[in-house]
Each structure stands twice: as structure tokens, then as C-alpha cells.
Amino acid sequence: MSALSHGSQAAAYASPYRIEVHEGPQTLAELRAALAVIDAAELVAFNAKLDAARFGAEHSTVISEARHLVALRTRPEVRAAVRASLAGDVELMSAEDLWAEVDKGTAA
């Protein structure tokens, strides 16, 4: 995915409840561009957190949180899913379905 302008619309996420690795920004440059479109302060905060993070899990966490922010702020289906979850308008995933989803991720 390349950095999108305000008018561009990316393909919908496979699930509005989970961001897959191949969805959303794929490089730091793309992530920074998406954050800059959302709010310059978000980009400044991201850069500060990333600079302060230690290599490894801390970097991954900062990047993951920023990718989730981009999805939440730019994707209407993600916002709708969050609203539905908070309102109790959707049936929660059963434990069996949850483990099936986890197994899909580990099978790759």
C-alpha cells in the first residue's frame, strides 16, 4: 500500500476486528504519511515513541499501535465494528471460534 491522498480509498480490511499484516501501511514511510494525514500531532507522538523504544518488542508495539490508530481513524468499517462492539450490537466470538482464528495465524 502506498501513502494515500485524502481522496483515495484503500480496499476494505478482511475483518474490521483484526488488522492483518498485509493490510494498512507497510513501511515506516507509509505509516508516517498516514499519521500525518490524520493529525500532525499523532505523527510527532509516533516519532517520539519510536525513538524512545528499544529494538524488538517495544518497536513492534509502537508500530502496531500506530497501525491500529490509522485503521480506527481512516476506515469506516473499523469504526462501525468498534461502535457495534461497545453498544453490544454484535455477538461476541465464541471461545471455539477464537481458537480457530488463533490457529489460522499460527498455521501460516
KOLMI-686921 format. One record per residue: residue number from 0; residue in three letters; y, x, z of N, C-alpha, C, CB in turn. Coordinates in Angstrom, 3 decimals, padded with zeros to 6 digits. Glycine has a CB too. Layout:
BEGIN
SITE  num  residuo        ny        nx        nz       cay       cax       caz        cy        cx        cz       cby       cbx       cbz
SITE  NUM      ALA         Y         X         Z         Y         X         Z         Y         X         Z         Y         X         Z
...
// end
This chain:
BEGIN
SITE  num  residuo        ny        nx        nz       cay       cax       caz        cy        cx        cz       cby       cbx       cbz
SITE    0      MET  -001.166   000.847   000.000   000.000   000.000   000.000   001.225   000.889   000.000   000.000  -000.962   001.208
SITE    1      SER   002.162   000.615  -000.817   003.391   001.384  -000.819   004.435   000.635  -000.012   003.885   001.648  -002.261
SITE    2      ALA   005.507   001.329   000.303   006.590   000.687   001.048   007.126  -000.466   000.211   007.729   001.708   001.397
SITE    3      LEU   007.210  -001.623   000.817   007.595  -002.819   000.093   009.058  -003.144   000.324   006.725  -003.992   000.506
SITE    4      SER   009.685  -003.669  -000.696   011.056  -004.134  -000.538   011.027  -005.490   000.144   011.791  -004.211  -001.907
SITE    5      HIS   012.194  -005.992   000.514   012.276  -007.283   001.193   011.619  -008.391   000.389   013.721  -007.639   001.467
SITE    6      GLY   011.730  -008.375  -000.925   011.223  -009.458  -001.754   009.754  -009.366  -002.074   011.975  -009.509  -003.007
SITE    7      SER   009.126  -008.244  -001.843   007.710  -008.074  -002.177   006.836  -008.755  -001.136   007.349  -006.581  -002.282
SITE    8      GLN   005.715  -009.259  -001.580   004.779  -009.907  -000.669   003.416  -009.247  -000.844   004.699  -011.451  -000.932
SITE    9      ALA   002.912  -008.642   000.206   001.607  -007.998   000.172   000.517  -009.058   000.236   001.459  -006.989   001.333
SITE   10      ALA  -000.674  -008.680  -000.158  -001.812  -009.590  -000.080  -002.061  -009.974   001.375  -003.078  -008.946  -000.699
SITE   11      ALA  -002.543  -011.185   001.582  -002.829  -011.661   002.932  -003.925  -010.811   003.563  -003.243  -013.148   002.913
SITE   12      TYR  -003.860  -010.677   004.866  -004.901  -009.960   005.585  -006.180  -010.787   005.553  -004.468  -009.661   007.047
SITE   13      ALA  -007.318  -010.115   005.582  -008.604  -010.812   005.567  -008.719  -011.740   006.768  -009.768  -009.805   005.558
SITE   14      SER  -008.234  -011.294   007.910  -008.209  -012.121   009.122  -006.870  -011.916   009.794  -009.387  -011.765   010.095
SITE   15      PRO  -006.179  -012.990   010.123  -004.899  -012.820   010.802  -005.066  -012.357   012.247  -004.122  -014.118   010.768
SITE   16      TYR  -006.298  -012.318   012.742  -006.564  -011.905   014.115  -006.963  -010.440   014.239  -007.641  -012.761   014.696
SITE   17      ARG  -007.167  -009.777   013.118  -007.621  -008.381   013.166  -007.067  -007.640   011.957  -009.183  -008.293   013.199
SITE   18      ILE  -006.444  -006.507   012.208  -005.931  -005.683   011.115  -006.993  -004.651   010.774  -004.572  -004.996   011.496
SITE   19      GLU  -007.474  -004.711   009.563  -008.475  -003.741   009.114  -007.783  -002.437   008.741  -009.288  -004.294   007.909
SITE   20      VAL  -008.536  -001.374   008.729  -007.986  -000.046   008.454  -007.273   000.002   007.107  -009.095   001.000   008.490
SITE   21      HIS  -007.789  -000.695   006.113  -007.225  -000.643   004.763  -006.042  -001.593   004.576  -008.297  -000.969   003.748
SITE   22      GLU  -005.701  -002.365   005.590  -004.610  -003.324   005.479  -003.350  -002.759   006.126  -004.997  -004.667   006.129
SITE   23      GLY  -002.211  -003.154   005.594  -000.942  -002.700   006.149  -000.599  -001.295   005.683  -000.984  -002.747   007.666
SITE   24      PRO   000.430  -000.718   006.287   000.853   000.637   005.899  -000.288   001.647   006.042   002.050   001.083   006.751
SITE   25      GLN  -000.383   002.562   005.057  -001.486   003.514   005.033  -001.064   004.952   005.321  -002.160   003.456   003.704
SITE   26      THR   000.221   005.218   005.345   000.717   006.563   005.648   001.859   006.439   006.647   001.184   007.307   004.350
SITE   27      LEU   002.210   007.553   007.272   003.357   007.527   008.182   004.634   007.154   007.442   003.528   008.885   008.869
SITE   28      ALA   004.781   007.627   006.208   005.977   007.279   005.427   006.046   005.773   005.182   005.984   008.035   004.081
SITE   29      GLU   004.922   005.156   004.847   004.890   003.712   004.626   005.156   002.950   005.925   003.537   003.294   004.035
SITE   30      LEU   004.586   003.432   007.017   004.798   002.787   008.306   006.265   002.885   008.716   003.898   003.420   009.380
SITE   31      ARG   006.845   004.055   008.537   008.270   004.216   008.866   009.150   003.333   007.987   008.690   005.683   008.712
SITE   32      ALA   008.822   003.227   006.718   009.600   002.368   005.817   009.504   000.908   006.242   009.114   002.528   004.366
SITE   33      ALA   008.309   000.462   006.618   008.129  -000.923   007.058   008.894  -001.181   008.351   006.636  -001.238   007.254
SITE   34      LEU   008.855  -000.234   009.277   009.592  -000.393   010.529   011.098  -000.406   010.288   009.228   000.726   011.504
SITE   35      ALA   011.564   000.411   009.364   012.990   000.448   009.046   013.468  -000.882   008.491   013.283   001.562   008.050
SITE   36      VAL   012.625  -001.545   007.708   012.979  -002.861   007.156   013.059  -003.884   008.277   011.949  -003.312   006.086
SITE   37      ILE   012.156  -003.791   009.239   012.127  -004.735   010.357   013.369  -004.559   011.222   010.850  -004.542   011.205
SITE   38      ASP   013.611  -003.306   011.669   014.728  -003.032   012.572   014.829  -001.517   012.748   014.539  -003.758   013.959
SITE   39      ALA   016.003  -000.983   012.536   016.202   000.462   012.675   015.840   000.937   014.082   017.657   000.833   012.354
SITE   40      ALA   016.072   000.105   015.085   015.739   000.487   016.457   014.227   000.629   016.638   016.293  -000.548   017.448
SITE   41      GLU   013.452  -000.187   015.935   011.987  -000.069   016.005   011.538   001.268   015.429   011.304  -001.236   015.247
SITE   42      LEU   012.174   001.694   014.349   011.839   002.987   013.753   012.184   004.125   014.707   012.576   003.173   012.416
SITE   43      VAL   013.343   004.069   015.329   013.752   005.108   016.281   012.762   005.156   017.449   015.199   004.845   016.801
SITE   44      ALA   012.388   003.987   017.974   011.442   003.938   019.089   010.075   004.489   018.681   011.297   002.500   019.599
SITE   45      PHE   009.624   004.135   017.473   008.338   004.644   016.979   008.366   006.164   016.882   008.000   004.031   015.605
SITE   46      ASN   009.410   006.705   016.271   009.502   008.158   016.118   009.517   008.855   017.474   010.757   008.533   015.323
SITE   47      ALA   010.217   008.294   018.446   010.266   008.892   019.781   008.886   008.864   020.440   011.292   008.156   020.664
SITE   48      LYS   008.201   007.726   020.346   006.856   007.626   020.923   005.891   008.576   020.239   006.334   006.196   020.822
SITE   49      LEU   005.979   008.664   018.923   005.074   009.543   018.182   005.335   011.002   018.528   005.225   009.322   016.671
SITE   50      ASP   006.605   011.376   018.640   006.952   012.753   019.012   006.468   013.104   020.416   008.462   012.958   018.923
SITE   51      ALA   006.463   012.133   021.320   006.060   012.382   022.699   004.542   012.320   022.893   006.730   011.382   023.612
SITE   52      ALA   003.837   011.733   021.939   002.385   011.559   022.073   001.643   012.878   021.880   001.877   010.525   021.062
SITE   53      ARG   000.560   013.016   022.612  -000.323   014.168   022.428  -001.254   013.871   021.257  -001.140   014.480   023.734
SITE   54      PHE  -001.718   014.924   020.593  -002.639   014.744   019.473  -003.863   013.978   019.920  -003.048   016.095   018.878
SITE   55      GLY  -004.413   013.196   019.023  -005.647   012.462   019.311  -005.390   011.015   019.615  -006.374   013.089   020.461
SITE   56      ALA  -005.950   010.562   020.725  -005.907   009.139   021.067  -004.483   008.629   021.244  -006.698   008.887   022.333
SITE   57      GLU  -003.601   009.420   021.819  -002.225   008.955   022.006  -001.540   008.697   020.667  -001.423   009.978   022.815
SITE   58      HIS  -001.723   009.593   019.706  -001.158   009.364   018.375  -001.733   008.094   017.762  -001.429   010.569   017.456
SITE   59      SER  -003.032   007.935   017.866  -003.693   006.759   017.299  -003.158   005.480   017.920  -005.207   006.844   017.500
SITE   60      THR  -002.932   005.500   019.214  -002.422   004.321   019.906  -001.016   003.972   019.439  -002.430   004.546   021.414
SITE   61      VAL  -000.148   004.962   019.328   001.226   004.726   018.880   001.230   004.157   017.460   002.051   006.037   018.939
SITE   62      ILE   000.426   004.729   016.596   000.361   004.265   015.201  -000.220   002.858   015.139  -000.489   005.232   014.339
SITE   63      SER  -001.284   002.608   015.895  -001.907   001.283   015.910  -000.924   000.222   016.402  -003.163   001.290   016.796
SITE   64      GLU  -000.208   000.517   017.464   000.772  -000.439   017.988   001.858  -000.735   016.951   001.409   000.103   019.283
SITE   65      ALA   002.305   000.283   016.239   003.331   000.081   015.214   002.785  -000.743   014.046   003.854   001.437   014.705
SITE   66      ARG   001.545  -000.497   013.654   000.941  -001.277   012.570   000.799  -002.743   012.979  -000.438  -000.694   012.186
SITE   67      HIS   000.454  -002.994   014.241   000.369  -004.366   014.733   001.753  -005.020   014.736  -000.242  -004.395   016.148
SITE   68      LEU   002.766  -004.271   015.133   004.125  -004.802   015.113   004.537  -005.195   013.700   005.106  -003.777   015.683
SITE   69      VAL   004.232  -004.341   012.737   004.553  -004.652   011.339   003.848  -005.940   010.910   004.145  -003.477   010.407
SITE   70      ALA   002.576  -006.062   011.236   001.834  -007.275   010.869   002.446  -008.507   011.523   000.355  -007.146   011.271
SITE   71      LEU   002.756  -008.403   012.795   003.306  -009.541   013.522   004.677  -009.947   012.989   003.403  -009.217   015.003
SITE   72      ARG   005.485  -008.967   012.645   006.850  -009.272   012.210   006.970  -009.616   010.729   007.736  -008.114   012.511
SITE   73      THR   005.978  -009.260   009.915   006.126  -009.460   008.468   005.140  -010.438   007.860   005.988  -008.161   007.776
SITE   74      ARG   004.088  -010.768   008.550   003.041  -011.599   007.971   003.027  -012.982   008.609   001.679  -010.930   008.135
SITE   75      PRO   003.377  -014.015   007.856   003.409  -015.360   008.429   002.050  -015.832   008.941   003.919  -016.332   007.403
SITE   76      GLU   000.963  -015.416   008.291  -000.357  -015.861   008.751  -000.717  -015.252   010.099  -001.425  -015.503   007.722
SITE   77      VAL  -000.212  -014.056   010.378  -000.461  -013.416   011.674   000.348  -014.133   012.754  -000.096  -011.898   011.629
SITE   78      ARG   001.614  -014.409   012.468   002.448  -015.144   013.432   001.846  -016.520   013.723   003.895  -015.296   012.895
SITE   79      ALA   001.372  -017.201   012.683   000.771  -018.524   012.864  -000.493  -018.441   013.719   000.445  -019.155   011.501
SITE   80      ALA  -001.296  -017.422   013.514  -002.523  -017.253   014.291  -002.197  -016.998   015.758  -003.368  -016.099   013.725
SITE   81      VAL  -001.191  -016.186   016.020  -000.789  -015.914   017.401  -000.270  -017.191   018.055   000.290  -014.804   017.451
SITE   82      ARG   000.584  -017.920   017.342   001.106  -019.192   017.888  -000.037  -020.157   018.195   002.098  -019.850   016.891
SITE   83      ALA  -000.988  -020.285   017.279  -002.119  -021.194   017.480  -002.952  -020.765   018.687  -003.000  -021.244   016.218
SITE   84      SER  -003.159  -019.479   018.840  -003.931  -018.983   019.982  -003.219  -019.282   021.299  -004.173  -017.474   019.848
SITE   85      LEU  -001.915  -019.022   021.332  -001.149  -019.254   022.557  -001.077  -020.738   022.908   000.260  -018.689   022.411
SITE   86      ALA  -001.049  -021.584   021.897  -000.971  -023.028   022.121  -002.339  -023.647   022.410  -000.350  -023.705   020.913
SITE   87      GLY  -003.400  -022.867   022.248  -004.741  -023.391   022.458  -005.213  -024.283   021.322  -004.793  -024.152   023.744
SITE   88      ASP  -004.610  -024.109   020.151  -004.941  -024.940   018.997  -006.135  -024.438   018.201  -003.759  -025.035   018.097
SITE   89      VAL  -006.694  -023.315   018.579  -007.845  -022.775   017.852  -008.997  -022.585   018.828  -007.488  -021.429   017.145
SITE   90      GLU  -010.187  -022.718   018.297  -011.369  -022.495   019.114  -011.562  -020.994   019.269  -012.630  -023.165   018.486
SITE   91      LEU  -011.759  -020.562   020.492  -011.963  -019.144   020.727  -013.313  -018.710   020.162  -011.876  -018.824   022.229
SITE   92      MET  -013.399  -017.454   019.812  -014.631  -016.897   019.261  -015.696  -016.832   020.359  -014.378  -015.487   018.653
SITE   93      SER  -016.893  -017.236   020.031  -017.983  -017.140   020.995  -018.358  -015.673   021.188  -019.213  -017.967   020.527
SITE   94      ALA  -019.033  -015.388   022.289  -019.467  -014.017   022.550  -020.396  -013.532   021.440  -020.172  -013.923   023.917
SITE   95      GLU  -021.241  -014.423   020.945  -022.160  -014.064   019.857  -021.383  -013.658   018.595  -023.108  -015.249   019.542
SITE   96      ASP  -020.353  -014.443   018.259  -019.528  -014.119   017.089  -018.750  -012.827   017.301  -018.557  -015.266   016.785
SITE   97      LEU  -018.276  -012.621   018.528  -017.554  -011.392   018.840  -018.436  -010.173   018.612  -017.052  -011.417   020.284
SITE   98      TRP  -019.643  -010.202   019.121  -020.544  -009.063   018.945  -020.922  -008.874   017.480  -021.805  -009.250   019.789
SITE   99      ALA  -021.028  -009.956   016.733  -021.299  -009.833   015.290  -020.154  -009.118   014.598  -021.521  -011.221   014.650
SITE  100      GLU  -018.912  -009.418   015.001  -017.745  -008.728   014.440  -017.744  -007.264   014.817  -016.453  -009.385   014.912
SITE  101      VAL  -018.067  -006.965   016.064  -018.121  -005.573   016.520  -019.199  -004.820   015.748  -018.396  -005.502   018.046
SITE  102      ASP  -020.343  -005.455   015.556  -021.440  -004.818   014.820  -021.034  -004.513   013.382  -022.686  -005.714   014.834
SITE  103      LYS  -020.227  -005.392   012.763  -019.742  -005.132   011.405  -018.937  -003.854   011.358  -018.899  -006.300   010.896
SITE  104      GLY  -018.100  -003.646   012.368  -017.254  -002.454   012.416  -018.035  -001.174   012.616  -016.248  -002.589   013.507
SITE  105      THR  -019.126  -001.235   013.352  -019.911  -000.031   013.616  -020.906   000.262   012.501  -020.646  -000.169   014.933
SITE  106      ALA  -021.159  -000.736   011.639  -022.118  -000.543   010.550  -021.501   000.234   009.400  -022.632  -001.886   010.049
SITE  107      ALA  -020.189   000.292   009.339  -019.514   000.957   008.216  -019.587   002.429   008.280  -018.104   000.561   008.152
// end
